[in-house]
């Protein structure tokens, strides 16, 4: 079943209105017809609104059939602080992170980042990244569209991360796996979680020191050195498995 996002104000009682680019997609690409059922989310409450199409005009008017309360969102909001990678790796990271349940992606300009974005480049990149997040949210039937924030400095992200309940830093010098398991097992559904991933060159030692002094917890991802585009998805997979298991309990 196809899924679309609409602003909350477009859901009024039993009437749901889809506008914008999705209208052309529904009418001319998917060639949907009156009576067919679609899934709609307002991007905020995580609920799934099942609707039947009533009108195919300049807007798509639908009738609400039922609301599915138990959505697909993780029981915790997870923020990925991603050191800016080279080439188009950020696009892959955002796409897969959204599929795995991330709540927010924050691009971070770290000391060892090769990529430098001026204001003009950053604006176009952010538009591209956010459109990738939206497409991934639709494909994976998310209840929200995760946000990709503006690029922050490492210092700014440390200040932002203070709002979170736990902040993780995968680091090759971290303690062994049993300690990491203990840390992951201590995370409870409902907690706000953040984690840092360095760029291709890894973290600068001063960045690790600043993160630990700010309360971040070091963890290990095993004996092998992972690429930046692999490390973040590994952490998200571990957290998803842990949190969804706890949620079921």
C-alpha positions in Angstrom: 0.0 0.0 0.0 1.3 3.5 -0.9 2.0 6.0 1.8 1.9 9.8 1.7 2.6 12.6 4.2 0.3 15.5 4.7 0.3 18.5 7.2 -1.8 17.8 10.3 -4.3 20.5 9.2 -5.1 18.4 6.1 -6.7 15.8 8.3 -10.1 17.2 9.5 -12.6 14.7 10.9 -13.1 12.0 8.2 -11.8 14.2 5.4 -8.1 14.0 4.3 -6.6 16.2 1.6 -3.4 15.5 -0.3 -1.9 18.3 -2.2 1.4 19.3 -3.9 3.7 17.0 -5.9 2.0 13.9 -4.6 -1.2 14.8 -6.6 0.6 14.2 -9.9 2.3 11.1 -8.6 -1.0 9.6 -7.5 -2.9 10.5 -10.7 -0.3 10.1 -13.5 2.4 7.8 -12.2 0.6 5.4 -9.9 -2.7 5.9 -11.9 -4.8 5.3 -8.9 -8.6 5.4 -9.0 -11.5 6.5 -6.9 -12.1 4.0 -4.1 -8.6 2.7 -3.9 -7.0 2.7 -0.4 -3.9 4.6 0.6 -2.0 5.2 3.9 -1.5 8.8 5.1 0.6 10.1 8.0 0.7 13.6 9.4 4.5 13.4 10.1 4.0 14.2 13.8 1.9 11.7 15.8 3.3 8.5 14.3 -0.3 7.2 13.5 -1.3 5.6 10.2 -4.5 7.0 8.7 -6.1 4.5 6.2 -8.1 6.4 3.6 -10.2 5.7 0.5 -9.9 8.1 -2.5 -13.0 10.1 -3.1 -11.9 12.8 -5.6 -9.0 13.0 -8.1 -8.8 16.7 -8.9 -6.2 19.5 -8.3 -6.1 18.0 -4.8 -6.7 14.4 -3.8 -9.7 14.2 -1.4 -10.0 11.0 0.7 -12.3 9.6 3.3 -10.8 8.4 6.5 -11.6 4.7 7.1 -9.7 3.9 10.3 -6.7 5.0 12.3 -3.9 2.6 13.2 -2.5 3.6 16.6 0.3 1.2 16.9 2.7 2.8 14.5 6.2 1.7 13.4 8.2 4.3 15.3 10.8 3.2 17.8 9.9 3.9 21.5 12.9 6.3 21.8 14.0 9.3 19.7 17.5 8.7 18.3 19.7 11.4 16.9 22.7 10.5 14.7 25.5 13.1 14.8 27.3 12.2 11.6 30.7 13.6 10.7 30.5 14.9 7.1 31.7 12.1 4.8 33.2 12.4 1.3 31.3 12.2 -2.0 27.7 11.1 -1.8 28.0 8.8 1.2 25.8 11.1 3.3 22.9 10.3 1.0 23.3 6.6 1.7 23.7 7.2 5.4 20.5 9.3 5.6 18.4 6.8 3.5 19.4 3.8 5.6 19.3 5.6 8.9 15.7 6.6 8.2 14.8 3.0 7.3 16.3 1.9 10.6 14.2 4.3 12.7 16.4 7.4 13.3 14.5 10.4 14.5 17.0 13.1 13.4 20.3 13.4 11.5 22.7 16.1 12.4 25.6 16.6 9.9 28.8 17.6 11.9 31.8 19.5 10.7 34.6 17.7 12.5 38.4 18.4 12.5 39.2 15.5 10.1 36.3 16.1 7.7 37.6 16.6 4.1 34.2 18.1 3.0 33.7 21.8 3.6 30.3 23.3 2.7 29.8 27.0 2.2 26.3 28.5 2.7 25.2 28.1 -0.9 26.4 24.4 -1.1 24.9 23.7 2.3 21.5 25.0 1.3 21.3 22.8 -1.8 22.7 19.8 0.1 20.1 20.1 2.9 17.3 20.2 0.4 18.6 17.1 -1.3 19.2 15.3 2.0 15.7 16.1 3.3 14.1 14.9 0.1 16.0 11.6 0.5 14.8 11.4 4.1 11.2 11.9 3.0 11.4 9.3 0.2 13.0 6.8 2.7 10.2 7.5 5.2 7.6 6.8 2.6 9.2 3.6 1.4 9.7 2.2 5.0 6.2 3.4 6.0 7.5 5.6 8.8 5.0 7.7 10.8 7.2 10.7 10.7 9.7 12.3 8.3 13.0 12.5 10.2 14.7 15.9 10.0 18.1 16.6 8.6 19.4 19.6 10.5 21.8 22.3 9.3 25.5 21.5 9.6 26.8 22.0 13.1 30.3 22.4 14.6 31.4 19.7 17.0 31.1 22.2 19.9 27.5 23.0 18.9 26.6 19.3 18.8 28.0 18.7 22.3 25.8 21.5 23.7 22.8 20.1 21.8 23.5 16.6 23.1 23.3 17.7 26.7 19.5 17.6 26.3 19.6 13.8 25.7 19.4 11.0 28.3 22.4 9.1 26.9 25.0 9.9 24.3 27.2 7.2 22.8 30.6 7.4 21.0 31.8 4.4 19.1 35.6 4.5 19.6 38.3 2.0 18.8 39.9 2.6 22.2 36.7 1.9 24.1 36.5 -1.0 26.6 35.6 -4.5 25.5 32.3 -5.9 24.2 30.9 -7.0 27.6 31.0 -3.4 28.8 29.3 -2.2 25.6 26.5 -4.8 26.1 26.0 -3.6 29.6 25.7 0.0 28.4 23.2 -0.9 25.6 21.1 -3.1 28.0 20.8 -0.1 30.4 19.0 2.0 27.8 15.3 2.2 28.4 12.4 2.9 25.9 11.4 6.5 26.1 14.9 7.8 26.6 16.3 10.3 24.2 19.4 8.9 22.6 22.2 10.5 20.6 25.4 9.0 19.1 28.4 10.4 17.3 30.0 8.9 14.2 33.3 10.3 12.9 34.2 11.0 9.2 36.6 8.8 7.2 39.6 10.0 9.2 37.9 9.2 12.5 37.7 11.5 15.5 40.4 13.8 16.6 41.7 12.9 20.0 40.6 16.3 21.3 37.1 15.7 20.1 36.9 12.4 22.0 38.2 14.1 25.1 35.6 16.9 24.8 32.8 14.4 24.2 33.7 12.3 27.2 34.1 15.4 29.4 30.5 16.3 28.3 29.2 13.0 29.5 29.3 10.9 26.3 29.7 7.1 26.9 32.4 5.3 24.8 31.4 1.9 23.2 33.0 -0.5 20.9 31.6 -2.0 17.7 34.0 -4.9 17.6 37.6 -5.6 16.6 37.2 -4.5 13.0 37.5 -0.9 11.8 34.2 0.1 10.1 33.7 2.6 7.4 31.8 5.8 8.4 28.8 4.8 6.4 28.8 1.4 8.1 29.4 2.4 11.7 26.2 4.5 12.1 24.0 1.9 10.6 25.5 -0.7 12.9 24.7 1.4 16.0 21.2 2.0 14.8 20.6 -1.7 14.1 21.8 -2.6 17.6 19.5 0.1 19.2 16.5 -0.9 17.0 16.9 -4.6 18.0 17.3 -3.7 21.7 14.5 -1.1 21.9 11.9 -3.0 19.9 12.6 -6.1 22.1 12.1 -4.0 25.2 8.9 -2.4 23.8 7.4 -5.9 23.2 8.2 -6.9 26.8 
